Amino acid sequence: MYSSLKKFLIGRPLKSTELGEQKLNKKKALAILSSDALSSVAYGPEQILIVLITVSAAAFWYSMPIAIGVLVLLIALILSYRQIIFAYPHGGGAYVVSKENLGLFPGLIAGGSLLVDYILTVAVSVSAGSDAITSAFPSLHSYNVIIAVFFVIFITTLNLRGVTESASILAYPVYLFVLALFLLIAVGIFNIFMGNVPPELHTPIGTPVAGISLFLLLRAFASGSSALTGVEAISNAIPNFKSPAPNNAAKTLVAMGTLLALLFTGIVFLAYYYGISPQENVTVVSEISEQIFGRNFMYYFIQGTTALILILAANTGYSAFPLLAVNLAKDKYIPRMFTVRGDRLGYSNGIIILGLLSILLILAFKGQTEHLIPLYAVGVFIPFTLSQTGMMLKWIRQKPKGWLPKFLINSTGALISFIVTVMFFLTKFLQVWPVLIFIPLILWLFFRIRKHYDAVADQLRITTCEPSIPIEGNVIIVPVAGITHVVDYSLNYAKSLSAQHIIAVYVPFEREDEAIFEAKWKKWQPGVRLVTLHSPYRSILQPLTKFIDTVQRKASESNYQVTVIIPQFIPKKGWHNILHNQTSLFIRAHLLRRRDVIITTVPYHLKK
């Protein structure tokens, strides 16, 4: 049943030779790797207005110069990550760049921040998509969390089916969203030029506003920069592109940057000109759509495509997280299971873990996007700053031909990214303080995992491990619960090993049972020694392990090996297992921690 359900949800397994067919062309890559950045248009402009409204609606005209500042940062990031794509064509993005140029510690900070950021990508995108749905249908507002969790499960399943299949499905809503917003911007600007928008809806640019300050403007700029999250995803996912991968990735990055710049600028301009003010349960895009089109088909079309891309923008995390995890796992800083490809040739362990952690985050924050966005943004601007700084050092050290313009581009990106990061900590500390906990915690975890892998490698290496001690003989201990076919089968197996000593161990809870069992055993197996261990406290594990330890100590003096053979019957149907005590599994789990004791399970399969 499990295999049938798995095949239905995920599809048939693919051969390793079919990996080349799972590569992305530019159109599909733009859909799944740019959806995060493009979807941030739906909440990035809103974050600027939320800061400016603390002064007054008259301050909304400042959103225009702030938007220009965000575009300058976007251009610097696009040009910089384009350089990273060609400098590091095997992917890895900020982690690889920072590790190679700044050192291991900054590299792990970048890698750890991005891992958490991709989890936040899924949580923020799906939560924002749920907000868009409930903006259109307010009666669903109380079901935000349930809607978000459902979509995370859906996208996780979709990604387990493979990269190309998920990209084929996701391309349509992404391009529909781009079309919907361009229509919204075009009609909105047309109405402005036709004089259909009253000028009193907005404050003229340059109007003095009391209470405005440089600090507040920098805070609004930092908040608006949340629209740039996801820009780095393409540089992490270069291996997913068809050949020539770097060229295709670079072209996709430029296309994404162009679309993001046009959409972000258009929404900020419309929000300013139409005098849109942020509301708690209604998104800015929803307000603009309603003012321009009213509550008709176009309104619901824009809201529907916005909700879809916000939800499916989570796919950027599913595309980049597994590949970043592979790089960290190859360097032994996270479990090696992240390097294993699944049935559909995707890194399914990374996909599943990302989905589970995202659901936990949504539940913890109750799907409230506004609490997740600052944490999400600062988590990505730390790697932005480190990667740009790393590229600066790379150009200074190598000084290739034409390095100075590249150095200036990276310097601009590093400086602005650093300012944005500092502003997040200064202005939204109560929301981003978890960064100061999870980054040291992740670094500690990275080094603990690496230490474990190094210790395992050192102990398994033939040249460094302790010399093996010759085994002179074998003592076999067989725990028995009665005189049954499964015990008989296990004893026959023990005898076939030509062991010098076979000891059956019985643990009775009552003295009467002890005497009765010993009498039966003498008649049934007179040639096998029986040891009974009376247990007045009804514990099997304690007396059994104490006896095994005693035998092991004596056996080690003569270089004898102790082997414990555990009889276990296997029911015909899986659900029958819940009807039995599973004592053999508890004994096995307990004894596996014992040194110099070999554990063998002898299964006896029942027929009915």
C-alpha positions as CSV (number, residue, x, y, z in Angstrom):
1,M,0.0,0.0,0.0
2,Y,2.8,2.4,0.9
3,S,4.7,1.8,-2.4
4,S,1.5,2.3,-4.4
5,L,0.7,5.6,-2.6
6,K,4.3,6.7,-3.1
7,K,4.2,5.9,-6.8
8,F,0.8,7.8,-7.1
9,L,2.1,10.9,-5.4
10,I,5.7,11.1,-6.6
11,G,5.7,9.0,-9.8
12,R,7.8,6.1,-11.0
13,P,11.5,6.0,-10.1
14,L,13.9,7.4,-12.6
15,K,17.2,5.9,-13.7
16,S,20.4,7.7,-12.8
17,T,21.1,8.0,-16.6
18,E,17.9,10.2,-16.9
19,L,19.5,13.0,-14.8
20,G,20.2,15.1,-17.8
21,E,16.5,15.2,-18.6
22,Q,15.9,16.8,-15.2
23,K,17.9,20.0,-16.1
24,L,16.0,23.3,-16.6
25,N,15.9,25.6,-19.6
26,K,15.8,29.3,-19.1
27,K,12.0,29.7,-19.2
28,K,11.4,27.0,-16.6
29,A,14.3,28.2,-14.5
30,L,13.0,31.7,-14.5
31,A,9.6,30.4,-13.2
32,I,10.9,28.4,-10.3
33,L,14.0,30.3,-9.3
34,S,12.6,33.8,-9.7
35,S,9.2,33.2,-8.2
36,D,10.5,34.2,-4.7
37,A,12.0,37.5,-5.9
38,L,9.1,38.3,-8.1
39,S,6.5,37.5,-5.4
40,S,8.2,39.9,-3.0
41,V,6.7,42.6,-5.1
42,A,3.4,41.8,-3.4
43,Y,4.7,42.7,0.1
44,G,8.0,44.7,-0.4
45,P,6.3,48.0,-1.3
46,E,3.8,47.5,1.6
47,Q,6.7,47.2,4.0
48,I,7.9,50.7,3.0
49,L,4.4,52.2,3.6
50,I,4.1,50.5,7.0
51,V,7.1,52.4,8.2
52,L,6.1,55.7,6.6
53,I,2.6,55.6,8.0
54,T,4.1,55.9,11.5
55,V,4.7,59.6,10.6
56,S,1.6,60.3,8.4
57,A,0.1,59.5,5.1
58,A,1.7,62.7,3.8
59,A,5.1,60.9,4.1
60,F,4.1,58.4,1.4
61,W,5.9,60.4,-1.3
62,Y,9.2,59.3,0.2
63,S,8.4,55.9,-1.1
64,M,9.5,57.1,-4.5
65,P,13.2,58.0,-3.6
66,I,13.3,54.9,-1.4
67,A,12.2,52.7,-4.3
68,I,15.1,54.3,-6.4
69,G,17.5,53.3,-3.6
70,V,16.2,49.7,-3.6
71,L,16.6,49.6,-7.4
72,V,20.3,50.7,-7.0
73,L,20.8,47.9,-4.6
74,L,19.1,45.5,-6.9
75,I,21.3,46.5,-9.9
76,A,24.4,46.0,-7.7
77,L,23.2,42.6,-6.5
78,I,22.3,41.4,-10.0
79,L,25.7,42.5,-11.5
80,S,27.5,41.0,-8.5
81,Y,25.7,37.6,-8.6
82,R,26.2,37.5,-12.3
83,Q,30.0,37.6,-11.6
84,I,29.6,34.9,-8.9
85,I,27.8,32.6,-11.5
86,F,30.8,32.7,-13.8
87,A,33.4,32.7,-11.0
88,Y,31.7,29.7,-9.3
89,P,29.9,27.7,-12.0
90,H,29.3,24.7,-9.8
91,G,26.9,26.6,-7.5
92,G,27.0,27.2,-3.8
93,G,26.5,30.9,-4.0
94,A,27.3,32.9,-0.9
95,Y,28.5,29.8,1.1
96,V,31.2,28.9,-1.4
97,V,32.2,32.5,-2.1
98,S,32.5,33.4,1.6
99,K,34.3,30.1,2.5
100,E,36.9,30.5,-0.3
101,N,37.6,34.2,0.1
102,L,36.8,35.1,3.7
103,G,37.5,31.8,5.4
104,L,35.6,28.8,6.9
105,F,33.9,30.7,9.7
106,P,32.3,33.4,7.5
107,G,31.4,30.7,4.9
108,L,29.5,28.7,7.5
109,I,27.7,31.9,8.7
110,A,26.6,32.5,5.1
111,G,25.6,28.8,4.6
112,G,23.8,28.6,7.9
113,S,22.0,31.9,7.3
114,L,20.8,30.8,3.9
115,L,19.6,27.4,5.1
116,V,17.4,29.2,7.7
117,D,16.5,31.8,5.0
118,Y,15.2,29.2,2.6
119,I,13.0,27.7,5.4
120,L,11.7,31.2,6.0
121,T,11.2,31.6,2.2
122,V,8.7,28.8,2.3
123,A,7.0,30.0,5.5
124,V,6.8,33.7,4.4
125,S,5.7,32.9,0.8
126,V,3.0,30.5,1.8
127,S,1.8,32.8,4.7
128,A,1.7,35.8,2.3
129,G,-0.2,33.7,-0.2
130,S,-2.7,32.7,2.4
131,D,-3.1,36.5,3.3
132,A,-3.8,37.2,-0.4
133,I,-6.5,34.5,-0.4
134,T,-8.2,35.8,2.8
135,S,-8.0,39.4,1.5
136,A,-10.3,38.4,-1.3
137,F,-12.4,36.1,0.9
138,P,-12.4,37.6,4.4
139,S,-14.5,34.7,5.8
140,L,-11.5,32.5,5.4
141,H,-9.2,34.7,7.5
142,S,-9.4,32.4,10.6
143,Y,-8.1,29.5,8.5
144,N,-4.9,31.1,7.5
145,V,-2.6,28.6,9.2
146,I,-4.5,25.6,7.9
147,I,-4.4,27.0,4.3
148,A,-0.6,27.6,4.6
149,V,0.2,24.1,5.9
150,F,-1.9,22.5,3.2
151,F,0.1,24.4,0.5
152,V,3.4,23.5,2.0
153,I,2.5,19.8,1.8
154,F,1.3,20.3,-1.7
155,I,4.5,22.0,-2.9
156,T,6.7,19.5,-1.0
157,T,4.9,16.6,-2.9
158,L,5.2,18.5,-6.1
159,N,9.0,18.9,-5.7
160,L,9.4,15.3,-4.8
161,R,8.2,14.5,-8.3
162,G,11.3,16.1,-9.8
163,V,12.6,19.5,-10.9
164,T,11.3,19.6,-14.4
165,E,7.8,18.4,-13.5
166,S,7.4,21.0,-10.8
167,A,8.8,23.7,-13.1
168,S,6.3,22.7,-15.9
169,I,3.5,23.2,-13.5
170,L,4.8,26.4,-11.8
171,A,5.7,28.2,-15.0
172,Y,2.0,29.0,-15.7
173,P,1.1,30.8,-12.5
174,V,4.4,32.7,-12.4
175,Y,4.0,34.1,-15.9
176,L,0.3,34.7,-15.3
177,F,1.3,36.8,-12.2
178,V,3.7,38.8,-14.3
179,L,1.1,39.4,-17.0
180,A,-1.6,40.4,-14.3
181,L,0.7,42.9,-12.7
182,F,1.8,44.4,-16.0
183,L,-1.9,44.8,-16.9
184,L,-2.5,46.4,-13.4
185,I,0.4,48.8,-13.8
186,A,-0.5,49.6,-17.4
187,V,-4.2,50.4,-16.7
188,G,-3.3,52.3,-13.5
189,I,-0.8,54.5,-15.4
190,F,-3.3,54.9,-18.3
191,N,-5.9,56.2,-15.8
192,I,-3.4,58.7,-14.4
193,F,-2.5,60.1,-17.8
194,M,-6.2,60.3,-18.7
195,G,-6.9,62.3,-15.6
196,N,-9.1,59.8,-14.0
197,V,-7.2,59.8,-10.7
198,P,-7.8,62.7,-8.4
199,P,-4.5,64.4,-7.6
200,E,-5.6,65.1,-4.0
201,L,-5.2,61.3,-3.3
202,H,-1.5,61.8,-2.9
203,T,0.9,64.4,-1.4
204,P,3.1,66.1,-4.1
205,I,6.7,64.9,-4.2
206,G,8.9,67.3,-2.2
207,T,6.2,68.3,0.3
208,P,7.9,68.9,3.8
209,V,6.6,66.4,6.3
210,A,7.0,67.0,10.1
211,G,8.6,64.1,12.0
212,I,10.5,62.6,9.1
213,S,14.2,61.7,9.8
214,L,17.1,60.0,8.1
215,F,16.8,57.1,10.6
216,L,13.2,56.5,9.6
217,L,14.0,56.8,5.9
218,L,16.8,54.2,6.3
219,R,14.4,52.0,8.3
220,A,11.8,52.2,5.4
221,F,14.6,51.5,2.9
222,A,15.7,48.4,4.9
223,S,12.0,47.2,5.0
224,G,11.6,47.8,1.3
225,S,14.8,45.8,0.6
226,S,12.9,42.7,1.7
227,A,11.7,42.7,-1.9
228,L,15.2,41.6,-3.0
229,T,15.1,38.3,-1.1
230,G,15.5,35.4,-3.5
231,V,18.0,37.2,-5.8
232,E,20.8,34.9,-4.8
233,A,18.8,31.7,-5.5
234,I,20.0,31.3,-9.1
235,S,23.7,31.4,-8.1
236,N,23.0,28.5,-5.7
237,A,21.1,26.4,-8.3
238,I,23.5,26.6,-11.3
239,P,23.8,22.7,-11.5
240,N,20.0,22.6,-12.2
241,F,20.5,24.5,-15.6
242,K,21.0,22.9,-19.0
243,S,24.4,23.3,-20.6
244,P,26.0,25.8,-20.8
245,A,24.8,26.2,-17.3
246,P,26.6,29.4,-16.3
247,N,25.5,31.3,-19.5
248,N,21.9,30.2,-19.0
249,A,21.9,31.0,-15.3
250,A,23.4,34.5,-16.0
251,K,20.7,35.3,-18.6
252,T,18.0,34.1,-16.3
253,L,19.4,36.3,-13.5
254,V,19.3,39.4,-15.7
255,A,15.7,38.6,-16.9
256,M,14.6,38.2,-13.3
257,G,16.3,41.5,-12.3
258,T,14.6,43.3,-15.1
259,L,11.1,42.0,-14.3
260,L,11.6,42.6,-10.6
261,A,12.7,46.2,-11.2
262,L,9.7,47.0,-13.5
263,L,7.1,45.4,-11.2
264,F,8.5,46.8,-8.0
265,T,8.7,50.3,-9.4
266,G,5.2,50.1,-10.9
267,I,3.6,49.0,-7.7
268,V,5.3,51.6,-5.6
269,F,4.3,54.3,-8.0
270,L,0.7,53.2,-8.1
271,A,0.5,52.9,-4.3
272,Y,1.8,56.5,-4.0
273,Y,-0.3,58.0,-6.8
274,Y,-3.5,56.3,-5.7
275,G,-2.9,57.2,-2.0
276,I,-2.9,53.6,-0.8
277,S,-2.6,53.1,2.9
278,P,-1.6,49.7,4.4
279,Q,-4.3,47.9,6.2
280,E,-4.1,44.9,8.6
281,N,-6.2,42.3,6.7
282,V,-5.9,43.7,3.1
283,T,-2.7,43.7,1.0
284,V,-1.6,46.8,-0.9
285,V,-1.9,45.0,-4.2
286,S,-5.5,44.1,-3.3
287,E,-6.2,47.8,-2.5
288,I,-4.7,49.0,-5.8
289,S,-6.5,46.4,-7.8
290,E,-9.8,47.3,-6.2
291,Q,-9.4,51.0,-6.9
292,I,-8.4,50.4,-10.5
293,F,-10.8,47.6,-11.5
294,G,-13.3,47.3,-8.7
295,R,-14.4,43.9,-7.4
296,N,-14.7,42.3,-10.8
297,F,-13.0,39.6,-12.8
298,M,-9.7,41.5,-13.2
299,Y,-9.6,42.0,-9.4
300,Y,-10.0,38.4,-8.7
301,F,-7.6,37.4,-11.5
302,I,-4.9,39.6,-10.0
303,Q,-5.6,38.4,-6.4
304,G,-5.7,34.8,-7.6
305,T,-2.4,35.0,-9.5
306,T,-0.8,37.0,-6.6
307,A,-1.9,34.3,-4.2
308,L,-0.6,31.6,-6.5
309,I,2.9,33.1,-6.9
310,L,3.2,33.9,-3.3
311,I,2.5,30.3,-2.4
312,L,4.5,28.9,-5.2
313,A,7.4,31.3,-4.6
314,A,8.2,28.8,-1.8
315,N,9.5,26.6,-4.7
316,T,12.6,28.8,-4.8
317,G,13.5,27.5,-1.4
318,Y,12.8,23.9,-2.6
319,S,15.2,24.5,-5.5
320,A,18.0,26.2,-3.6
321,F,17.9,24.6,-0.1
322,P,18.7,21.0,-1.3
323,L,21.6,22.1,-3.4
324,L,23.1,24.3,-0.7
325,A,22.6,21.4,1.7
326,V,24.5,19.1,-0.7
327,N,27.5,21.5,-0.6
328,L,27.5,21.6,3.2
329,A,27.0,17.9,3.5
330,K,30.0,17.2,1.1
331,D,32.1,19.3,3.5
332,K,30.7,17.2,6.4
333,Y,28.9,20.1,8.2
334,I,25.4,18.6,7.9
335,P,24.3,14.9,7.7
336,R,25.4,13.0,4.6
337,M,21.8,12.0,3.9
338,F,21.4,15.4,2.1
339,T,23.7,14.2,-0.7
340,V,21.4,11.2,-1.6
341,R,19.1,11.5,-4.6
342,G,15.6,10.1,-4.3
343,D,13.5,8.1,-6.8
344,R,12.9,11.1,-9.0
345,L,16.6,12.2,-8.9
346,G,16.0,15.1,-6.7
347,Y,17.6,15.5,-3.2
348,S,14.4,14.3,-1.5
349,N,15.8,14.3,2.0
350,G,16.5,18.0,1.8
351,I,13.0,18.6,0.3
352,I,11.2,16.7,3.0
353,I,13.2,18.4,5.9
354,L,12.6,21.8,4.4
355,G,8.8,21.1,4.2
356,L,8.6,19.9,7.8
357,L,10.7,22.8,9.3
358,S,8.6,25.3,7.3
359,I,5.3,23.8,8.7
360,L,6.8,24.1,12.2
361,L,7.7,27.8,11.6
362,I,4.2,28.6,10.3
363,L,2.6,27.0,13.3
364,A,5.0,28.8,15.7
365,F,4.3,32.2,14.2
366,K,0.6,31.4,13.5
367,G,1.1,32.3,9.8
368,Q,1.6,36.0,10.6
369,T,3.7,37.2,7.7
370,E,4.6,40.6,9.1
371,H,6.5,38.9,12.0
372,L,8.4,36.6,9.6
373,I,9.5,39.2,6.9
374,P,12.1,41.1,9.0
375,L,13.7,37.8,10.2
376,Y,13.5,36.5,6.6
377,A,15.1,39.6,5.2
378,V,18.0,40.0,7.7
379,G,18.7,36.3,7.2
380,V,19.4,36.9,3.5
381,F,21.2,40.2,3.8
382,I,23.9,38.7,6.0
383,P,24.9,36.3,3.2
384,F,24.5,39.2,0.7
385,T,27.1,41.2,2.7
386,L,29.5,38.3,3.1
387,S,29.4,37.2,-0.5
388,Q,30.0,40.8,-1.9
389,T,32.9,41.2,0.6
390,G,34.3,37.9,-0.5
391,M,34.2,38.9,-4.2
392,M,35.9,42.2,-3.3
393,L,38.8,40.3,-1.8
394,K,38.9,37.9,-4.7
395,W,39.4,40.7,-7.2
396,I,42.0,42.4,-5.0
397,R,44.0,39.2,-4.7
398,Q,43.7,37.9,-8.3
399,K,43.5,41.3,-10.1
400,P,42.3,39.7,-13.5
401,K,41.9,41.9,-16.5
402,G,39.1,44.4,-16.0
403,W,38.9,43.7,-12.3
404,L,38.4,47.3,-11.1
405,P,34.7,47.8,-12.3
406,K,33.9,44.4,-10.8
407,F,35.5,45.4,-7.6
408,L,33.4,48.7,-7.5
409,I,30.2,46.8,-8.2
410,N,30.9,44.3,-5.3
411,S,32.0,47.2,-3.0
412,T,28.7,49.0,-3.7
413,G,26.7,45.9,-3.1
414,A,28.6,45.0,0.1
415,L,28.2,48.5,1.5
416,I,24.5,48.8,0.9
417,S,23.8,45.3,2.1
418,F,25.8,46.0,5.3
419,I,23.8,49.2,5.9
420,V,20.5,47.3,5.3
421,T,21.6,44.6,7.8
422,V,22.5,47.1,10.4
423,M,19.3,49.0,10.0
424,F,17.3,45.8,10.5
425,F,19.1,45.2,13.8
426,L,18.7,48.9,14.9
427,T,15.0,49.3,13.9
428,K,13.5,45.8,14.2
429,F,15.6,44.2,16.9
430,L,12.6,42.8,18.7
431,Q,11.7,40.9,15.5
432,V,15.2,39.9,14.3
433,W,16.9,39.1,17.6
434,P,16.5,35.3,17.0
435,V,19.3,35.7,14.4
436,L,21.8,36.3,17.2
437,I,20.8,32.9,18.7
438,F,20.3,30.6,15.7
439,I,23.5,31.6,13.9
440,P,25.8,30.6,16.8
441,L,23.6,27.6,17.4
442,I,23.9,26.5,13.8
443,L,27.7,27.1,13.8
444,W,28.0,25.0,17.0
445,L,25.9,22.2,15.3
446,F,28.0,22.4,12.1
447,F,31.2,21.9,14.1
448,R,29.8,19.1,16.2
449,I,28.7,17.2,13.1
450,R,32.1,17.8,11.4
451,K,33.9,16.6,14.6
452,H,31.8,13.4,14.6
453,Y,32.5,12.7,10.9
454,D,36.2,13.2,11.5
455,A,36.2,11.0,14.5
456,V,34.4,8.2,12.6
457,A,36.8,8.5,9.7
458,D,39.7,8.3,12.0
459,Q,38.4,5.2,13.8
460,L,37.5,3.4,10.6
461,R,40.7,4.1,8.8
462,I,42.8,0.8,8.7
463,T,46.1,2.7,9.2
464,T,45.1,4.3,12.5
465,C,42.6,1.9,14.1
466,E,43.6,-0.5,16.9
467,P,44.8,-3.9,15.8
468,S,42.2,-6.6,15.9
469,I,42.4,-9.2,18.6
470,P,42.2,-12.8,17.3
471,I,38.9,-14.6,18.4
472,E,39.6,-17.9,20.0
473,G,36.0,-19.1,20.4
474,N,32.4,-18.0,20.7
475,V,29.9,-18.0,23.5
476,I,26.3,-17.8,22.3
477,I,23.5,-16.5,24.6
478,V,19.9,-17.2,23.5
479,P,17.2,-15.4,25.5
480,V,14.1,-17.6,25.6
481,A,10.5,-16.9,26.6
482,G,9.2,-20.4,26.3
483,I,9.4,-23.7,24.4
484,T,8.2,-22.8,20.9
485,H,9.1,-23.2,17.2
486,V,10.8,-19.8,17.2
487,V,13.1,-20.8,20.0
488,D,13.8,-24.2,18.4
489,Y,14.7,-22.5,15.1
490,S,17.0,-20.1,16.9
491,L,18.8,-22.9,18.8
492,N,19.3,-24.8,15.6
493,Y,20.9,-21.8,14.1
494,A,23.2,-21.3,17.2
495,K,24.3,-25.0,16.9
496,S,25.1,-24.5,13.2
497,L,27.7,-21.9,14.2
498,S,29.9,-24.5,15.9
499,A,30.0,-22.5,19.1
500,Q,31.8,-24.0,22.0
501,H,29.2,-22.7,24.5
502,I,25.5,-22.2,24.0
503,I,23.6,-20.7,26.9
504,A,19.8,-20.3,27.0
505,V,18.6,-17.6,29.4
506,Y,15.1,-17.6,30.9
507,V,13.8,-14.7,33.0
508,P,10.8,-15.8,35.2
509,F,8.8,-13.5,37.4
510,E,7.6,-16.2,39.7
511,R,9.6,-19.0,41.5
512,E,7.0,-21.6,40.5
513,D,7.4,-20.7,36.8
514,E,11.2,-21.1,37.2
515,A,11.0,-24.7,38.5
516,I,8.3,-25.8,35.9
517,F,10.3,-24.3,33.0
518,E,13.6,-25.9,34.1
519,A,11.9,-29.4,34.2
520,K,10.4,-29.0,30.8
521,W,13.8,-27.7,29.4
522,K,15.7,-30.8,30.6
523,K,13.4,-33.0,28.7
524,W,13.3,-30.9,25.5
525,Q,17.0,-29.7,25.2
526,P,19.1,-31.7,27.6
527,G,22.3,-30.8,25.7
528,V,21.8,-27.0,26.0
529,R,22.7,-25.3,29.2
530,L,19.8,-23.3,30.7
531,V,20.3,-20.3,33.1
532,T,17.2,-18.9,34.9
533,L,17.4,-15.4,36.2
534,H,14.5,-14.7,38.6
535,S,13.2,-11.1,38.4
536,P,11.1,-10.1,41.3
537,Y,10.6,-6.6,39.8
538,R,9.3,-8.0,36.5
539,S,12.1,-6.6,34.5
540,I,13.7,-8.7,31.7
541,L,16.3,-6.2,30.5
542,Q,18.1,-5.6,33.8
543,P,18.9,-9.2,34.8
544,L,19.6,-10.2,31.2
545,T,22.1,-7.4,30.5
546,K,23.7,-7.9,33.9
547,F,24.2,-11.6,33.0
548,I,25.6,-10.8,29.5
549,D,28.0,-8.3,31.0
550,T,29.3,-11.0,33.4
551,V,29.8,-13.5,30.7
552,Q,31.4,-11.0,28.4
553,R,34.0,-10.0,31.1
554,K,35.0,-13.7,31.6
555,A,35.0,-14.4,27.9
556,S,37.3,-11.5,27.1
557,E,40.0,-13.0,29.4
558,S,40.2,-15.9,27.0
559,N,39.7,-13.9,23.8
560,Y,36.2,-15.4,23.4
561,Q,33.4,-13.5,21.5
562,V,30.0,-13.2,23.0
563,T,27.1,-13.4,20.6
564,V,23.5,-12.8,21.6
565,I,20.9,-14.6,19.3
566,I,17.5,-13.0,19.7
567,P,14.5,-15.2,18.6
568,Q,11.8,-13.1,16.9
569,F,8.6,-14.2,15.2
570,I,7.3,-12.1,12.3
571,P,3.5,-11.9,11.9
572,K,2.1,-12.5,8.4
573,K,0.4,-9.1,8.4
574,G,2.1,-5.9,9.5
575,W,-0.8,-4.7,11.7
576,H,-0.5,-7.9,13.8
577,N,2.7,-6.4,15.3
578,I,0.6,-4.1,17.5
579,L,-0.9,-7.1,19.2
580,H,2.4,-8.3,20.6
581,N,4.8,-6.9,23.2
582,Q,7.9,-6.7,20.8
583,T,10.2,-7.7,23.6
584,S,12.8,-8.9,21.2
585,L,13.1,-5.3,19.7
586,F,13.5,-3.8,23.1
587,I,16.3,-6.3,24.0
588,R,18.1,-5.6,20.7
589,A,17.8,-1.8,21.1
590,H,19.2,-2.1,24.6
591,L,22.1,-4.4,23.8
592,L,23.3,-2.5,20.8
593,R,25.0,0.0,23.2
594,R,27.1,-2.9,24.7
595,R,30.7,-3.0,23.6
596,D,32.2,-6.3,22.3
597,V,28.8,-8.0,22.1
598,I,27.4,-9.1,18.7
599,I,23.6,-9.0,18.3
600,T,22.0,-11.4,15.9
601,T,18.2,-11.6,15.2
602,V,16.8,-14.9,14.0
603,P,13.4,-14.2,12.4
604,Y,10.7,-16.9,12.3
605,H,7.9,-16.0,9.8
606,L,4.4,-17.0,10.7
607,K,2.2,-18.4,8.0
608,K,-1.2,-17.3,9.2
